[in-house]
Amino acid sequence: FRRRYILSNLIAIIMLRTSTTSTVCRRAVTIARRNLSDASSSSSTTRPSSALAGDTGRKATHLHHAMTSFLAIAAPIVMFTPDSYTDGMINQGFGMLVATTISAHSWIGMNYVATDYVPKVSKALLGPARVFNAALGLITFVGLSKIALNDKGGIKGAIKGLWRPQQKE
């Protein structure tokens, strides 16, 4: 089983060396490397998957990194855009997107922490820790969504309010 993946990886590398500009060859190398990494990881100990385990699998890691990149790029762009351009639906839409991304990002990240550190205390606490992380992510989503949809200025206004002096009435 594993020989097939190693062979496909070698064939893909040879194809890439003979035709460096071919997109098809590059794609074949990528697929072969993924297959090889899946084959090597299946021989090691894997964690059981559950609906609450947001940190299991390659997709969760990819999603976690994609959310980090999105937050790092989109947040400054929207924050530095003048309010006249972002008031209304744009601000609410961005706020909901940020609420979803932050809550999912923290849920997956806290599951990584739980997987790494909770079993050192007690393996029986891993399930309750995952339930706690899911509840915390849900509460984060509800709170940030409320700010995004109901407060003046949404999430952008709440963040800007941290640096504005308090207005005297």
N, C-alpha and C positions, 0 to 999 in steps of 0.2 A: 504494500500500500504506500509506504513512504518512498520506495524507490521510484515510483511513478512520478511523484512530485519533484524529486531530485532530478530525474531525467528531464522533465518538462522545464525545470529551471535552467538546466544546462543548455537545452535546445534554444530556449528563449534568449539566453545570453549570447550564444553563437549567432543567432539571427540578428541581434542588436548590433553586434560587432561588424557584421557584414553589411548591414544597411542602417547606418546611424540616423538617418532622417525619417525612417518609416515610423509613423504613429502606431501602426498595427504591431510592430515588433516591440515598441516600448510598452504597449498595453499588455502584450503577452508576458513580458518580464514582470510587470506589476502583478499580474494574476498569478504567475508562477511563484513569486516571492510570498504572496499572501497564502497560497496553498501550502507552501513549505512552512511558513510560520504557524499555520493552523495545525499541520501535522506534528510539528515539534511541540506545540503547546498541548496537544491532546495526549501526549505521552506523560506529561507532568500532571500533578494534582490540580484538578479544576474545582471551582466552587459551584455548588448547586445554585441554579437560577430560581428566582422567585419574583413575583410581581413587585415586591418592595425593594428588591436588590437593584438599585439604580446604577450600580458600579460594575455589573458583570457584563462581559462581552466587549467586543471591539466597537460595536455601534455606540455604546454608552460613552466610551472614551472619546470617540470621534465627535459625538454630540457635545460632550463637555468642552472639548477644545474649540469647536465651532462657536459655541455660545460665548466662550471667553474672547475669541477674536471679534465677534459681533459687538459685544459690550465695549471692548477697547477701541473699536473704530467708530461705531455709531453714536455712542454717548457724547463724546466731545463735539462731534459735528452738530448734533441737535442742540447741545447746550450753548454753543457759540453762535448759533443762528439767531438773528433778531426775533423778538417775540411777535412782531407783526407778521412774520412769515409762518410761524408755527402755532399760532393761536387756533383753537377750535379742534377740528377733527384730526389734524396732523399731530397736535400735542396729545390728544387722547389716544390715538392709535399708537404713537411712540410709547406712551405711558403703559399701555396694555402689553406691548411687545417687551418692554423692559421688565414689567412685572412678571410676565411668563418666563422670560429668560433668566432673571435673577432667582426666582423661586426654583426653577428646574436645575439651574447651575448649583445652587446651594444644596439642593436635595442630593444630586449626584456626588458632589464633593463631600458632603457629610457621610454618605454611604461609604466612600473610600476611607474616611477616617474611622468609621465604625468597623469596617472590615479589617483594618490594620491594628486597631488598638483595643476594641472591646473584647475579642477573644483572649487577650492577655490577662484580663480581669476574670472573665467567665464566658465560656462559649454559649451558655444558656441565655446570656443577655443580648446576644446579637440580634435575635428576632425582635425583642422589645425596642432595641436601639433603632432598628430600621422603621418600626412603626412610629417611633418618636420623630425620626427624620422626615418621614412622609407627612406627619401632622404639622411639623414645623414648616415644611415647604408649602403646604396648603394654607396655613395661616399667613405666611409671607405673601403668597399670591393674593389672598383676599384683601389684606391690608394695603398692599401696593396698588391693587386694582381700584380700591375705594379712593385712594389718593389720586390716581390717574383720571378717574371719571368724575369725581365730585368736587375736588378742591380747585380753587382758583389758581390757574397756572399749571395744574397737574403735578407730575413728578418733577418736571423742570422747575416749576415755581417753588416746590418744597426744597429742592436742592439749593436754588438761588437764595432762598430765605435764610439759609444757614450763614450766609456772608453779608446779608443786608442788616443794617441797624434796625432795631425795633422802632416802628412809627408810633409817635405819641399822638393821642387823640384829643 
